[in-house]
């Protein structure tokens, strides 16, 4: 092949490659625009956000109820501990008094 025959072939290949690149660029641009439109639709949709907000409120409400139950249980346990402590102090006080006055310590 002579250089005169190679040059047009290379130019033809380069032109076809450039066309293929242009088509690919156009398709990529089209895909990106469509993706942006879909993303905008998703982001602007109120239904899913409202649903997410309801779910968030439900979770917060359930967590608050659970926390309130835990606080109440803790209060009950603290009250029981105080009552037991008072009974123990009373028993110990009675033993000390019995020891001091010399009566049976049991």
C-alpha positions as CSV (number, residue, x, y, z in Angstrom):
1,X,0.0,0.0,0.0
2,X,1.3,3.4,-0.9
3,X,1.1,6.4,1.4
4,X,-1.5,7.9,-0.9
5,X,-3.8,4.9,-0.2
6,X,-3.1,4.8,3.5
7,X,-3.9,8.4,4.1
8,X,-7.5,8.3,2.9
9,X,-8.0,5.0,4.9
10,X,-6.7,6.6,8.1
11,X,-8.7,9.7,7.5
12,X,-11.8,7.6,6.9
13,X,-11.2,5.6,10.1
14,X,-10.6,8.8,12.1
15,X,-13.8,10.3,10.7
16,X,-15.8,7.2,11.6
17,X,-14.2,7.2,15.1
18,X,-15.1,10.9,15.5
19,X,-18.7,10.1,14.5
20,X,-18.8,7.2,16.9
21,X,-17.5,9.5,19.7
22,X,-20.1,12.2,18.8
23,X,-22.9,9.6,18.9
24,X,-21.6,8.3,22.3
25,X,-21.3,11.8,23.7
26,X,-24.8,12.6,22.6
27,X,-26.1,9.4,24.1
28,X,-24.2,10.0,27.3
29,X,-25.7,13.5,27.5
30,X,-29.2,12.1,26.9
31,X,-28.7,9.5,29.6
32,X,-27.4,12.1,32.1
33,X,-30.3,14.5,31.4
34,X,-32.8,11.6,31.9
35,X,-31.1,10.6,35.1
36,X,-31.2,14.2,36.3
37,X,-34.9,14.5,35.5
38,X,-35.6,11.2,37.4
39,X,-33.6,12.4,40.4
40,X,-35.5,15.7,40.4
41,X,-38.8,13.8,40.3
42,X,-37.7,11.6,43.2
43,X,-36.4,14.6,45.2
44,X,-39.5,16.7,44.6
45,X,-42.0,13.8,45.4
46,X,-43.9,14.6,48.5
47,X,-45.4,11.2,49.1
48,X,-42.2,9.4,50.0
49,X,-41.0,12.3,52.2
50,X,-44.4,12.3,54.0
51,X,-44.1,8.6,54.5
52,X,-40.6,9.0,55.8
53,X,-41.8,11.7,58.2
54,X,-44.6,9.5,59.5
55,X,-42.2,6.6,60.0
56,X,-39.8,9.0,61.8
57,X,-42.6,10.2,64.1
58,X,-43.7,6.7,64.8
59,X,-40.2,5.6,65.7
60,X,-39.7,8.7,68.0
61,X,-43.1,8.0,69.6
62,X,-42.2,4.4,70.3
63,X,-38.8,5.3,71.6
64,X,-40.4,7.9,73.9
65,X,-42.9,5.4,75.2
66,X,-40.1,2.9,75.9
67,X,-38.0,5.5,77.6
68,X,-41.0,6.5,79.8
69,X,-41.6,2.8,80.7
70,X,-37.9,2.5,81.6
71,X,-38.1,5.6,83.8
72,X,-41.2,4.3,85.6
73,X,-39.5,0.9,86.1
74,X,-36.5,2.7,87.5
75,X,-38.6,4.8,89.9
76,X,-40.4,1.7,91.1
77,X,-37.1,-0.1,91.7
78,X,-35.7,3.0,93.5
79,X,-38.7,3.1,95.7
80,X,-38.4,-0.6,96.5
81,X,-34.7,-0.1,97.3
82,X,-35.5,2.8,99.6
83,X,-38.2,0.8,101.4
84,X,-35.8,-2.1,101.9
85,X,-33.1,0.2,103.1
86,X,-35.5,1.7,105.6
87,X,-36.5,-1.7,106.9
88,X,-32.9,-2.8,107.2
89,X,-32.0,0.4,109.1
90,X,-35.0,-0.2,111.4
91,X,-33.9,-3.8,112.1
92,X,-30.3,-2.7,112.6
93,X,-31.4,0.0,115.0
94,X,-33.5,-2.4,117.0
95,X,-30.5,-4.8,117.2
96,X,-28.3,-2.0,118.4
97,X,-30.8,-1.0,121.0
98,X,-31.2,-4.6,122.2
99,X,-27.4,-5.0,122.5
100,X,-27.1,-1.7,124.4
101,X,-29.8,-2.6,126.9
102,X,-28.6,-6.1,127.1
103,X,-31.6,-8.1,125.8
104,X,-31.3,-11.0,123.3
105,X,-29.9,-9.7,120.0
106,X,-31.8,-12.3,118.0
